[in-house]
């Protein structure tokens, strides 16, 4: 690809040429007085050779602000994925001359001509203004979540799951093209109350490589071969022998392998009460074959009743999601001074921590402490109950580490401790019990419940 400059209608424009006619970037005629900032999805050296005009400003630093992405070739896909985590406006409208961006492309032009690009810019001007009205999306842990919310809001669409046969998961989210682990991002947002789930499909998952590229097949219960054949059963009335039809077949007709009598008449000498499956690999027979999955990526076999499942959803923007988007940040603990995490944020953070712990097989323990407020109210009154609950929350926070999270419940406290085995959690709870007993004059009736890593999912569902 060659890049140079040319004088077109009195303006110095960047000219980009590849196979075929050159592409001349002009500003749209109906945008008088407006200078459009464009990030061309080229490598750094190619971007440096672009020359801006009075109406078109080519952005050289991708981390600065801009109005549009323009993708000029299929190779722009790789540049987009590389720039997205750090560019200044990741939700900007994308104009492409190729369909590799799927629904993330807001306009696809058939021919990369100046008039086609200018027409696409003109048609996407309202979208660019809608994106520009939002707070910028900063780098950091919230970036992908805010980008997902921004794309759903500015495009007025749900974030839809789509079949992607070439990906290991078989399903993806084209609108979030370039976002790493989009399903995790969306699930975190849904768990936080920012998006609403709408069911799409349930897929089986390989327990070895986590792929859903599985081939379902009937297999032998002994050797797991799929080389099976179904035969009718023959029951010989006279001697009671029963076997596959192939065992009775003889040049003279059907002959019983047990008593060697010729079977002449169906319904008089014999009947066919059903079918049997024979494995042509090992010779075994079975009433029903086993249904299982073989992974087409790693070759692992999984019996059908042992295969894990994964649910996929479409996601729709909720009011809390729009509020977070307009605030330019997802709610975090420091927004709720003195109370630890909000319950919604607690669920969001613990869901992520659980995913990491399961992936790396690390310990994670959660627990709840609930107060019998009815009995306590009779002793100290409603105001006293509130004060005691606040004291308990502060006491728990003082006993937790920096990586632990805590939230207030309507009648108690919930906490999650990372890198903590169940026995360690029990010891810490015992210290908390002792501190409560030695500090409070009133002795509230407390109930503690521990949740190991395998049980935390149930706790999160109950909290939601």
C-alpha positions as CSV (number, residue, x, y, z in Angstrom):
1,X,0.0,0.0,0.0
2,X,1.4,3.4,-1.0
3,X,0.6,6.7,0.6
4,X,1.3,10.2,-0.7
5,X,-0.4,13.6,-0.9
6,X,-2.3,15.3,-3.7
7,X,-4.0,18.6,-4.4
8,X,-7.7,18.1,-5.0
9,X,-10.1,21.0,-5.5
10,X,-7.6,23.3,-3.8
11,X,-7.1,21.1,-0.7
12,X,-4.1,19.0,0.2
13,X,-5.5,15.5,0.9
14,X,-4.1,12.2,1.9
15,X,-4.2,9.7,-0.9
16,X,-4.1,6.0,-0.1
17,X,-3.8,3.5,-2.9
18,X,-3.8,-0.2,-3.1
19,X,-4.9,-2.6,-5.8
20,X,-7.1,-0.6,-8.1
21,X,-8.1,3.0,-8.1
22,X,-6.7,5.4,-5.4
23,X,-8.8,6.4,-2.5
24,X,-9.2,10.2,-2.0
25,X,-10.5,11.2,1.4
26,X,-12.7,14.3,1.3
27,X,-15.0,15.8,3.9
28,X,-18.7,15.6,3.4
29,X,-20.1,18.6,1.5
30,X,-23.0,19.1,4.0
31,X,-20.7,19.5,7.1
32,X,-19.7,23.1,6.5
33,X,-17.3,24.4,9.1
34,X,-16.8,21.0,10.7
35,X,-13.4,19.4,10.8
36,X,-13.7,15.6,11.2
37,X,-11.0,13.7,13.1
38,X,-10.4,10.4,11.5
39,X,-8.3,7.5,12.7
40,X,-7.3,5.4,9.8
41,X,-6.6,1.8,10.8
42,X,-3.1,1.7,9.4
43,X,0.3,1.0,11.1
44,X,2.1,3.9,12.7
45,X,4.4,4.6,9.8
46,X,1.6,4.7,7.3
47,X,-0.5,7.0,9.5
48,X,2.4,9.5,9.7
49,X,2.3,9.9,6.0
50,X,-1.3,11.1,5.9
51,X,-1.8,14.8,5.4
52,X,-4.8,16.6,7.0
53,X,-6.9,19.3,5.3
54,X,-9.1,22.1,6.5
55,X,-12.0,19.7,6.7
56,X,-10.3,16.4,7.4
57,X,-7.9,15.9,10.3
58,X,-6.1,12.6,10.3
59,X,-5.3,11.5,13.9
60,X,-1.7,10.3,14.2
61,X,-1.9,9.5,17.9
62,X,-4.6,6.8,18.5
63,X,-4.8,7.7,22.2
64,X,-6.1,11.2,21.3
65,X,-9.8,11.9,20.6
66,X,-11.3,11.3,17.1
67,X,-14.7,11.0,15.5
68,X,-14.5,8.0,13.1
69,X,-12.5,4.8,12.5
70,X,-11.9,4.1,8.8
71,X,-10.8,0.6,7.8
72,X,-9.4,0.4,4.3
73,X,-8.5,-3.3,4.0
74,X,-9.0,-6.6,5.7
75,X,-5.6,-6.1,7.4
76,X,-7.2,-3.2,9.3
77,X,-8.9,-5.9,11.5
78,X,-5.6,-6.6,13.3
79,X,-4.8,-2.9,13.7
80,X,-8.2,-2.3,15.2
81,X,-7.8,-5.2,17.7
82,X,-4.4,-3.8,18.7
83,X,-5.6,-0.2,19.1
84,X,-8.9,-0.8,20.8
85,X,-7.6,-1.2,24.4
86,X,-5.8,2.2,24.3
87,X,-7.4,4.4,21.7
88,X,-9.1,7.6,22.6
89,X,-12.6,6.8,21.4
90,X,-13.2,3.0,21.3
91,X,-17.0,3.5,20.6
92,X,-16.5,5.8,17.6
93,X,-18.4,4.9,14.4
94,X,-16.5,2.5,12.1
95,X,-16.5,2.8,8.3
96,X,-15.1,-0.2,6.6
97,X,-14.5,-1.3,3.0
98,X,-14.6,-5.0,4.1
99,X,-17.1,-7.1,6.0
100,X,-14.6,-8.6,8.4
101,X,-15.9,-6.4,11.3
102,X,-19.5,-7.8,11.0
103,X,-22.0,-5.8,13.0
104,X,-19.2,-3.6,14.6
105,X,-18.9,-1.8,11.3
106,X,-21.5,1.0,11.2
107,X,-21.1,1.5,7.5
108,X,-19.6,-0.8,4.8
109,X,-18.9,0.8,1.4
110,X,-18.7,-1.4,-1.6
111,X,-16.0,0.7,-3.4
112,X,-13.3,2.6,-1.5
113,X,-14.0,5.9,-3.3
114,X,-13.9,9.4,-1.9
115,X,-17.6,9.9,-2.5
116,X,-18.5,6.6,-0.8
117,X,-16.5,7.5,2.2
118,X,-17.9,11.0,2.4
119,X,-21.4,9.7,2.1
120,X,-20.8,7.2,4.9
121,X,-19.4,10.0,7.1
122,X,-22.5,12.1,6.4
123,X,-24.9,9.3,7.3
124,X,-23.0,8.5,10.5
125,X,-22.8,12.2,11.7
126,X,-25.7,11.7,14.2
127,X,-24.1,8.6,15.6
128,X,-20.8,10.4,16.0
129,X,-22.6,13.2,17.9
130,X,-24.3,10.6,20.1
131,X,-21.0,9.0,21.0
132,X,-19.3,12.4,21.5
133,X,-22.0,13.4,24.0
134,X,-20.9,10.6,26.4
135,X,-18.0,10.9,28.8
136,X,-14.8,9.5,27.5
137,X,-14.0,5.8,28.2
138,X,-10.9,5.7,30.3
139,X,-8.3,3.0,30.4
140,X,-8.6,0.6,33.3
141,X,-10.7,-2.3,34.6
142,X,-14.0,-0.7,33.6
143,X,-13.1,0.1,30.0
144,X,-14.5,-3.0,28.3
145,X,-17.7,-2.8,30.4
146,X,-18.3,0.9,29.6
147,X,-17.5,0.2,26.0
148,X,-20.2,-2.5,25.9
149,X,-22.7,-0.2,27.5
150,X,-21.7,2.6,25.1
151,X,-22.1,0.4,22.0
152,X,-25.5,-0.8,23.1
153,X,-26.8,2.7,23.9
154,X,-25.4,4.6,20.9
155,X,-26.5,1.9,18.4
156,X,-29.9,1.5,20.1
157,X,-29.5,-2.3,20.0
158,X,-29.2,-5.3,22.2
159,X,-25.8,-7.0,22.3
160,X,-26.7,-10.1,20.4
161,X,-25.1,-13.5,20.4
162,X,-24.3,-14.9,17.0
163,X,-23.1,-18.2,15.7
164,X,-19.4,-18.2,15.0
165,X,-18.5,-21.8,13.7
166,X,-14.8,-21.1,13.5
167,X,-14.4,-20.1,17.1
168,X,-13.9,-22.7,19.9
169,X,-17.0,-21.3,21.7
170,X,-19.2,-21.5,18.5
171,X,-20.9,-18.3,19.7
172,X,-19.7,-14.7,19.9
173,X,-20.7,-11.1,20.1
174,X,-19.8,-9.3,16.8
175,X,-20.8,-5.9,18.2
176,X,-17.9,-6.3,20.7
177,X,-15.4,-7.1,18.0
178,X,-11.9,-6.6,19.5
179,X,-13.0,-6.8,23.2
180,X,-11.2,-9.5,25.1
181,X,-13.4,-12.2,26.7
182,X,-16.7,-10.5,25.8
183,X,-18.9,-13.1,27.5
184,X,-17.2,-12.5,30.8
185,X,-17.6,-8.7,30.4
186,X,-21.3,-9.1,29.6
187,X,-21.9,-11.5,32.4
188,X,-20.2,-9.2,34.9
189,X,-22.5,-6.4,33.7
190,X,-25.6,-8.5,33.9
191,X,-24.7,-9.7,37.4
192,X,-24.2,-6.1,38.4
193,X,-27.7,-5.1,37.2
194,X,-26.5,-3.1,34.2
195,X,-27.7,-5.5,31.5
196,X,-30.7,-7.8,31.2
197,X,-30.2,-11.4,29.9
198,X,-32.3,-12.9,27.2
199,X,-31.7,-16.6,26.5
200,X,-30.0,-17.5,23.2
201,X,-28.7,-21.1,23.4
202,X,-27.3,-23.8,25.7
203,X,-24.1,-25.5,24.5
204,X,-22.1,-28.5,25.8
205,X,-18.5,-27.8,26.7
206,X,-15.4,-29.9,26.5
207,X,-14.0,-30.5,30.0
208,X,-10.4,-30.6,28.7
209,X,-10.1,-27.5,26.5
210,X,-13.3,-25.6,27.2
211,X,-14.4,-25.8,23.5
212,X,-17.9,-26.3,22.3
213,X,-16.8,-27.7,19.0
214,X,-18.1,-31.1,19.9
215,X,-19.3,-33.9,17.7
216,X,-22.3,-35.8,19.2
217,X,-22.3,-39.5,18.5
218,X,-23.6,-42.9,19.6
219,X,-20.8,-45.1,21.0
220,X,-20.2,-48.6,22.3
221,X,-20.5,-48.8,26.0
222,X,-17.4,-51.0,26.2
223,X,-14.9,-49.6,23.7
224,X,-16.5,-46.2,22.8
225,X,-16.3,-46.9,19.1
226,X,-19.0,-45.4,16.9
227,X,-18.8,-48.4,14.5
228,X,-22.2,-49.7,15.4
229,X,-25.0,-51.6,13.7
230,X,-28.6,-52.2,14.7
231,X,-30.1,-55.6,14.3
232,X,-33.5,-57.1,14.9
233,X,-33.8,-59.5,17.8
234,X,-35.1,-63.0,17.2
235,X,-36.8,-65.0,19.9
236,X,-37.1,-68.8,19.3
237,X,-40.3,-70.0,21.0
238,X,-39.3,-73.7,21.2
239,X,-36.0,-73.4,23.2
240,X,-36.4,-69.8,24.4
241,X,-33.1,-68.6,22.9
242,X,-32.9,-65.0,21.9
243,X,-30.1,-63.2,20.0
244,X,-29.5,-60.8,17.1
245,X,-30.9,-61.8,13.7
246,X,-27.4,-62.2,12.3
247,X,-26.8,-65.1,14.7
248,X,-29.8,-67.0,13.2
249,X,-29.0,-66.3,9.6
250,X,-28.2,-69.4,7.5
251,X,-28.2,-70.3,3.9
252,X,-31.5,-72.3,4.5
253,X,-33.1,-69.4,6.3
254,X,-33.1,-68.9,10.1
255,X,-31.5,-71.6,12.2
256,X,-31.4,-71.4,16.0
257,X,-27.7,-71.4,17.2
258,X,-28.8,-73.1,20.4
259,X,-30.9,-76.1,19.3
260,X,-30.1,-75.9,15.5
261,X,-33.8,-76.1,14.5
262,X,-34.9,-74.4,11.3
263,X,-37.3,-71.6,12.0
264,X,-40.0,-71.6,9.3
265,X,-42.9,-69.5,10.3
266,X,-42.9,-66.0,11.9
267,X,-45.4,-65.9,14.9
268,X,-45.3,-69.7,15.1
269,X,-41.7,-70.7,15.5
270,X,-40.3,-67.3,16.4
271,X,-40.9,-63.5,16.7
272,X,-38.9,-60.3,16.6
273,X,-39.4,-58.6,20.0
274,X,-37.1,-55.6,19.4
275,X,-33.7,-54.5,18.3
276,X,-30.1,-54.8,19.6
277,X,-27.0,-52.7,18.9
278,X,-23.8,-54.5,17.9
279,X,-20.4,-52.9,18.0
280,X,-18.5,-53.9,14.9
281,X,-15.2,-52.9,16.5
282,X,-15.2,-55.2,19.7
283,X,-18.2,-57.5,18.9
284,X,-20.1,-56.4,22.0
285,X,-23.9,-56.0,22.1
286,X,-26.0,-53.6,24.0
287,X,-29.7,-52.7,24.3
288,X,-28.9,-49.0,23.8
289,X,-25.6,-47.3,22.8
290,X,-24.1,-44.5,24.9
291,X,-24.5,-41.0,23.6
292,X,-21.3,-38.9,24.1
293,X,-19.3,-36.1,22.6
294,X,-15.8,-36.1,21.1
295,X,-14.1,-32.7,21.0
296,X,-13.0,-31.8,17.5
297,X,-10.2,-29.6,18.9
298,X,-8.4,-31.8,21.4
299,X,-10.0,-35.3,20.8
300,X,-11.3,-35.7,24.4
301,X,-14.3,-38.0,24.8
302,X,-17.0,-37.0,27.3
303,X,-20.1,-39.1,28.1
304,X,-23.3,-37.2,27.4
305,X,-24.5,-37.2,31.0
306,X,-21.1,-35.9,32.2
307,X,-20.7,-33.0,29.7
308,X,-20.7,-29.5,31.2
309,X,-23.1,-26.9,29.7
310,X,-22.8,-23.2,29.0
311,X,-25.7,-20.9,28.5
312,X,-25.4,-18.0,26.1
313,X,-27.6,-14.9,26.2
314,X,-28.4,-11.7,24.4
315,X,-28.0,-8.6,26.6
316,X,-30.2,-5.5,26.8
317,X,-29.3,-2.2,28.4
318,X,-30.9,-1.4,31.7
319,X,-31.4,2.0,33.4
320,X,-28.5,1.3,35.8
321,X,-26.3,0.6,32.9
322,X,-27.2,3.9,31.2
323,X,-26.7,5.8,34.5
324,X,-23.2,4.2,34.9
325,X,-22.4,5.1,31.2
326,X,-23.4,8.7,31.7
327,X,-21.4,8.9,34.9
328,X,-18.4,7.6,33.0
329,X,-17.7,4.9,35.6
330,X,-19.1,1.7,37.0
331,X,-20.0,1.8,40.7
332,X,-17.2,0.7,43.1
333,X,-16.7,0.5,46.8
334,X,-15.3,4.0,47.2
335,X,-18.7,5.4,46.0
336,X,-20.3,3.8,49.1
337,X,-18.1,5.2,52.0
338,X,-18.4,3.4,55.3
339,X,-20.5,0.5,54.1
340,X,-18.0,-1.6,52.1
341,X,-19.3,-2.7,48.7
342,X,-22.9,-2.2,47.6
343,X,-24.6,-5.6,47.4
344,X,-24.7,-5.3,43.6
345,X,-21.0,-4.5,43.4
346,X,-20.2,-7.3,45.9
347,X,-21.9,-9.8,43.5
348,X,-20.1,-8.4,40.5
349,X,-16.6,-8.5,42.2
350,X,-17.2,-12.0,43.7
351,X,-18.4,-13.3,40.4
352,X,-15.2,-12.2,38.8
353,X,-13.1,-13.5,41.7
354,X,-14.9,-16.9,41.5
355,X,-14.1,-17.1,37.7
356,X,-10.4,-16.5,38.4
357,X,-10.3,-18.9,41.3
358,X,-12.0,-21.7,39.2
359,X,-9.7,-21.1,36.3
360,X,-6.5,-21.3,38.4
361,X,-7.8,-23.7,41.0
362,X,-7.2,-21.2,43.8
363,X,-9.0,-21.2,47.2
364,X,-11.9,-18.9,47.8
365,X,-14.3,-18.8,50.7
366,X,-17.4,-16.7,51.4
367,X,-19.6,-16.5,54.5
368,X,-22.7,-14.7,55.8
369,X,-23.4,-13.5,59.3
370,X,-27.1,-12.8,60.0
371,X,-28.7,-11.3,63.1
372,X,-31.9,-12.4,64.7
373,X,-33.2,-8.8,64.6
374,X,-36.7,-9.6,66.0
375,X,-35.3,-10.8,69.3
376,X,-32.7,-8.0,69.3
377,X,-35.3,-5.3,68.7
378,X,-37.2,-6.4,71.8
379,X,-34.0,-5.9,73.8
380,X,-32.5,-2.7,72.4
381,X,-35.1,-1.2,70.1
382,X,-34.9,-0.5,66.4
383,X,-32.3,2.2,66.7
384,X,-30.2,-0.1,68.8
385,X,-30.4,-2.8,66.2
386,X,-29.2,-0.4,63.5
387,X,-26.2,0.7,65.6
388,X,-25.3,-2.9,66.4
389,X,-25.5,-3.9,62.7
390,X,-23.2,-1.0,61.8
391,X,-20.8,-2.0,64.5
392,X,-20.8,-5.6,63.2
393,X,-20.0,-4.4,59.7
394,X,-17.1,-2.3,60.9
395,X,-15.8,-5.1,63.0
396,X,-15.8,-7.5,60.0
397,X,-14.1,-5.0,57.8
398,X,-11.3,-4.5,60.4
399,X,-10.7,-8.3,60.4
400,X,-10.5,-8.7,56.6
401,X,-7.5,-8.3,54.3
402,X,-7.1,-5.8,51.5
403,X,-8.2,-8.3,48.8
404,X,-11.3,-9.4,50.7
405,X,-14.7,-7.8,50.0
406,X,-17.7,-7.2,52.3
407,X,-21.2,-5.9,52.0
408,X,-24.1,-5.2,54.3
409,X,-27.1,-7.4,54.2
410,X,-30.6,-6.3,55.4
411,X,-30.0,-8.2,58.6
412,X,-26.3,-8.9,58.6
413,X,-23.0,-9.1,56.7
414,X,-21.7,-11.0,53.7
415,X,-18.0,-11.4,53.0
416,X,-15.7,-13.1,50.5
417,X,-12.0,-13.9,51.3
418,X,-9.6,-14.6,48.4
419,X,-6.8,-17.2,48.7
420,X,-8.5,-18.5,51.9
421,X,-9.2,-22.1,52.7
422,X,-12.3,-23.1,54.6
423,X,-10.3,-23.9,57.8
424,X,-8.7,-20.4,57.7
425,X,-12.1,-18.8,57.3
426,X,-13.5,-20.7,60.3
427,X,-10.6,-19.5,62.4
428,X,-11.2,-15.9,61.4
429,X,-14.9,-16.3,62.2
430,X,-14.1,-17.6,65.6
431,X,-12.0,-14.5,66.3
432,X,-14.8,-12.3,65.2
433,X,-17.2,-14.2,67.5
434,X,-14.9,-13.7,70.4
435,X,-14.5,-10.0,69.7
436,X,-18.3,-9.5,69.5
437,X,-18.7,-11.4,72.7
438,X,-16.1,-9.3,74.5
439,X,-17.3,-5.9,73.1
440,X,-21.1,-5.9,73.0
441,X,-23.1,-5.7,76.2
442,X,-26.1,-7.1,74.3
443,X,-25.6,-10.6,73.0
444,X,-27.3,-10.8,69.6
445,X,-28.2,-14.2,68.3
446,X,-25.9,-14.7,65.3
447,X,-25.9,-17.3,62.5
448,X,-22.8,-17.9,60.4
449,X,-22.8,-19.9,57.2
450,X,-19.7,-20.8,55.2
451,X,-19.5,-21.3,51.4
452,X,-16.6,-23.0,49.7
453,X,-15.6,-22.2,46.1
454,X,-18.0,-24.8,44.7
455,X,-20.9,-23.3,46.7
456,X,-20.3,-19.6,46.1
457,X,-22.4,-19.7,42.9
458,X,-25.4,-20.7,44.9
459,X,-24.8,-17.8,47.3
460,X,-24.6,-15.3,44.5
461,X,-27.9,-16.6,43.0
462,X,-29.6,-16.2,46.4
463,X,-28.3,-12.7,46.8
464,X,-29.5,-11.7,43.3
